Amino acid sequence: MGLGGCIILIAVGAILTFATDWDMQGVNVDLVGVIFMVVGLIGIATFSSIARRRRVVMPPTTPVVEDRPHHHTQDGYHNGYGS
């Protein structure tokens, strides 16, 4: 069940609990609505937990270090030639 399904469960549960006054023999409609809302909240918590684990974090790249040292003069030239 995706995030949309969880939100729909919460909405249907809220409608059953707060917006209806149906009386069905053997079924407590308010309790069914509360159960739908709880299941929807559990689904959202599970979905966000799984989505957080799927997020890929790239490790930082290491800088490239050259082996030879750089000897620059004050004017920016190396051994008399521009580099």
N, C-alpha and C positions, 0 to 999 in steps of 0.2 A: 504494500500500500504506500503510495507516495504522499507527498506533502499536501496535495490537493484533496486526496481522500480523507486525510486526517482533519483538515479544515471543514470538509463537508460533514464528517461525523460530529464534530463539535457544534456546527450550526444546527444540524437536525436534532441533536440532543437538547440544545438550548430551546429550540422551538417546541419540542415535546414537553419539556419541563416547565417553561415559563409562559408559553403562548397558547396552550391548549387546555381545555377542561373536559376532555373525553373521559368517559367511564366505561371501561371494558371489564367484563366479569373475568376474574382470574389473572388480569394483567394490570400492574401498576404502571401507568404511562409515565408518570413523573420519575419513577425509578429507572425505567428503560432509558429515558432521556439523560439522566445522570450517568448511567453506565456508558452511553454513547460518548458523552463529553469526556469521561475519564479515559476511555479507550483512545479517543482522538488525541488527548494530551500525552498519553504514553507513546502513541505513534509519532507525534511531533518530536518528543524527546529522543526516541530511538533514531528517527530520521536525521536529526541534527548531529547526534553522536556518530553515526555512520558517515555522514558527510564530512565531519571534522577529520575523521581518520583517513578519508580518501584524498584529502587535500595534500598535494605534493609540494614539499618545500625543497627548493634546490639548495645544495650546500654552497657556501661562498667559494668563489674561485680563488685559487692562490695566484699571487702575482708572479710574472715571469722574471727571473733574475738572470742577467747575463753574466757569463764567467769572467770576461775581461773587464778590467777597470777602465773608467772613462777619465782621460786626462784632457781637460779643456783649458785653454788659455782664457784670458779675460775677455777677448773679443769673440769668443765662441768658435774659434777654429781649432782643429786638431791636427798637429804636425804640419801646419802651414796650409792645409787644404780644408775647404768647407765640408762639413759632414752633417 
